[in-house]
């Protein structure tokens, strides 16, 4: 995957995507979705009995029963949801951040697609929930041998500050209220039996597992974009490569907030 410009963009992705907070990419084609495989239930072996239908996957991290308690009737239809969501987010990240950082159209679907692809090799650039970072990416060296320039890290300071100051309780209220729409968007991706909150927790775990690197990070530039020279790093999930590009101090702040968010997302007892 190319060495993309990553942006710690705003809290909307933590609210509705948890881990797309800093997501801004300049990447290639959309990632291919791996559809979940249903677990086959044991078949009735009686004479002439047809096999039982596949069992839906178990929900590992159910949300509290209050999730969606306001009822779908109080939520707009998916295609009319942008205004309601954008009106709810200033209480979380401030009106300025909503105006400056977020894409105003199809926001629920953008956030869901982003989260779903965090553990994959690529995140579809055309579905990003936040706007592109204007500052250019910096590398020390030339196309034959370069390293990641630490001067890239301060670019993200304003966005990291937003994340550091987020109140998870407020985030969860917005997330729970809009969850019926989020779940619907996730099923529309091709996961009819999927549960978005489980995928969100999985994506957070991937990000929390990002290694903390020390020393120069070597890059190569086989095409337009830079890549990690170490094949093991380049093969890591897209979300982990984004975390590495943010720099160790920024990543530490984000991991602390993700850990807090994960605790709230998994607080309900399993069914």
N, C-alpha and C positions, 0 to 999 in steps of 0.2 A: 504494500500500500504506500502511496506517495506520502512524503513528509508534508502534511497539510498544516494550514494555519488554524489553530484552535483558539476559541474565544470563550472565556468565562463570561457568559452573557447574562443572565439575570435569573431570578428565582422562579420564573414560571416553570422551568423544566424541573426544578425540585418539587414544585407544587404538584405538577401533573406528570412529571417524568422522573423526578428524583435525581437522575444522574445526568441529565442533559443540560445542567446548569451552565456549563461553560462552552456548550457545543457550538462551534462554527467550523465548517469544513470547506476545503476546496479539494474535493476528491473526485474519483472517477465515476463509473457507472454505478447505478443502484445495486446494493447487495441483494443477492438472491435469498429469499426467505426459505428456511428449512421448516416445512410443515411438521407439526407435532404428530407423533405416531400414537394411535390409541393402543391401550393395553388390552389384549384379547382376554375376555373372560372365559373361564372353564365352560366347555360345552356340555349340555345335558346329553349323556350317552345312552339315554333310553331309546328303545326302538322307534325309529321314525321321527325322533325329536330334532327340530332344527337347531343349529347353534345359536346361543344367546348373542345379542348384539354386544359390541365392544363396550367395556366400562369406561366412562370418562375419567380422565386423570384426577387423582385426589388433589384437593386444594391444600397446599402446605401452609400458606399464610393468609388465612381468611381475615378480612377486615371486620371491625366491630359491627354488630347488628345495626348500629346507627348509620352505617354507610348507605347513602341513598335514601335515608329515611324521609327526606323531604318529598320524595316521590318524583317519578319521571314527569308527572304533570306540571311540576314547578320548574322543570328544566326546559330550555328551548330544544327544538329539533337540532340535530347535528349541524345542518347547513346554516342554522341561524345562531349558533352557539358562540361565535367570536365576540359579539358585543357583550354578552353576559360575562364571559370569562375575563375579557379585558377590563370590565368594570369591577370585577372582584379582586384583581391582582394589585392595584395600587395600595390596598391595605397591607399587602405583603411586602412589596419591594419598592413602593413609591411610584407616583404617576410618571416622574421623569424617566425611570428605568423602563417602565412599560412602553412609553412613547419612543425612547431612543433605541431599545435593544430588540424588541420582539417583532416578529412578522405578524401582521394583524389578521391574516386570513388562514383558515383551516388550521387553527392553532392546536386544537385537540389532536387531530390526526398527525400533525407534524411531531408533536411531543411523543405520541405513542410509537410512531415509526422510529424515532430517535432512540428511545429506550430499548425497543426490541432489537436494534442493531448494535447496541453498545458491546455485547459479547462477541459480535461477528468481526470479520476482517474489514468491512467497509460500512460506512454510514451514508445513506443517500443524500448527496449535497442538495438536491432540489427540494428536499422535504425538511430542511433544517428549520427550527423554530425561532432562531434569532438571526439578526443581520450580520453581515460580514464585517470582520475587524479590518479597519482601514490601514493600520500600520503594517509595513512589509515584514516578512520573515527574514531573519538574519542568520547567516552561517559563516563561520570563520574558515577561510581556505578557498580552494577552488573546486571544480567539478570532479577532480580526481581524488582529492582528499580534503575533507572538511569536517568541522565539528559544530555541534549545536551551540550557538552563541548565547551565553547567559543574559545578554542584553534583551533577549526576547521576553524574559520573565516579568520585568516591571510593566510591560504592556497590560498585563492582566490585573494589576493591583486594584483598580476601581471596582472590578467585577468580583474579585476575591473578597473585598471589603463588604459588598452586598451579601455575599454568602455567609461570611463570618457573623453578620448581625441578624441573620434570619431567625425568626421565632418559629420553631418547628410546630408548636401547638396551633399557631395561626395557619401555617402551611397545611396541616392535616385537616383543618376545618374546610378549607377550599377543596382539597383533594377528595375528601369524603362526599362533599356536596356534588361535585361534578363526576364522581366515579361512575355512575351509570353510563354517561356518555363515553368516558374513557374505556370502559369495558366493552362497550359496543364497537368502538373504533378498533380495539384490539382483535375482537372476533372477526371484524371485516377484513383484517389482514390475511385471514386464512386459518384462524385458530378457533373453530366453532366451540370447542370444549376448553379453550385456554382461559386462564385467569390472570388478568394483567398484573395484579399486585404481586403474584408469584414471580412474574417475569421482571418486575421492577426490583424486587429483593435480589434476584439472581444477578441483575445488572449491577446493583450496588456492590454485591460481593465480588464481582469481577474487578470493579474499580478499587475496592479496598485491598485487593491482592496485588496491586501494581507494585513492582519492586522500587525501592528507593535507591537510585543510582548515585554513585559518587565518581568524580573525575570526569574528563571530557567524554562526550557522547559522539562517536564517529558517525558521519553521514556519507552517503553516496548520492549521485544524481544521474541515474541511467536515462531519465527522460526529462520532462519539464520540472517535476517535483522531486524534492529530496526524499530519501529513504534512510532508515537506519542501516548502517553498514553491517551490523551484527544480525545474521539471519534469524537468530532466536528472538531478538527484539522485534524485528520486522514482522515476525509471524505471530506476535501477540495480538490480542483483541484490540479493535479500534479504540475502545474506551481507555485501555491501559496506555496505548501510545499517546493519546491526547493528554493523559495525566503526566506522562514523562515530559512532554513538551512544555508543560506549564511551569516546570521547575520544582525542586523539592520543597521549598517553603510554601508555595502556593498549594501544592498537592497535600501537604500536611493539614492546612486549614480546611480544604475540601473534604479530606478523609474524616476529619473530626465531625464536620456537619453531617456527612453521610452516615456515620456511625450513629449519631443522634436520631437521624431520620429513620434509619433501619429499625431502631428500637421501637419507634412509634408504629411503624408499618407492620411489625410482627407481634404487637402487644396482645392481640386477641388469641385466646386458646384455640388450637386446632380443633376442627370438627371431628 
